[in-house]
Amino acid sequence: MPTITLPRIVYPFPSSINQFVTAAHEQNRQWVQSFGFITTPEALARFDRSRFAWLAARAFPHADFHELCIIANFNTWLFMLDDQCDEAQLGKKAVSLEHVTDGFMDILKHNTPIDTILGRSFTDIWDRMQAIGDTAWQTRFIRSMEEYFTSCHWEAGNRAASVTPTVAEYVTMRPYTGALFADVEAIEIIEKVYLPAHILQHFIVQRLVLACNNIVCWANDIFSCAKEARQGDVHNLVLVLEHERNISLQDAVNETVRMHNEEVKLFTALEKLLPSFGEELDQELERFLSVLRSWITANYDWSFHDTGRYQVKEVEVLIAK
């Protein structure tokens, strides 16, 4: 595996962290143990090193404790699902994966219980989300989860057929495979930001959400490209660029960073083009955008400074000062 130098990544946004981060970590720790995700001291140590609550606390810096725990549990659940796909090879079995995710959709749509660790824990999260999210919000969240599960099926089909997606296909699907649209929908119930549909659906707001998603997902692809190359998983922007353009891994990293940086520039430019919706709604929109900015810095800070999940140092990262 060649040594990869990661070019400098700088964000023009502040880094924040929720005051309840330590307490949320303790709750998250007890939560995974109570549902049986963690059954050995070694697994618990690995979980503690992952520090999933820190990602949620950086992304939702102003959430109250109860809401922070919900979103920390949700994102932890997504990581646990991802691990099961890897460890149980579920991510290569499209039909089996569809059966599993159909069950999760039954939880969301019909509150149908599933007697598995992932099923019981997801029901617990959804029960708490339903208690603080109205019907319109629940409908949007369910749609975002359905899109996420569909993208997981797409990845599984590619793996089963040993297919490497084109760059265009990957860029289209990556915003869904990261499940970040679900986290963006969660801004309403976690940070109590209430925006009417005409603002949420405004084309500039939608493109800002997509830019945030691209920045977070492509940065994650940069951090994890060595790990995924070792595992033989081609679902990574660096690796699909390397494959399609027949370039070196380092050149693919550099191109991914360039694309990532262009999205950062686009995000900052689009913010300035937003129209006014009136003083009160403008303030609420600013709160929404501040969480998008927090997600961007949260992903970077967590990946480099908090978690041991990606072991970025293995890649001999060089960050220019």
Beta strands, then each sheet from edge to edge (+ up, - down):
end
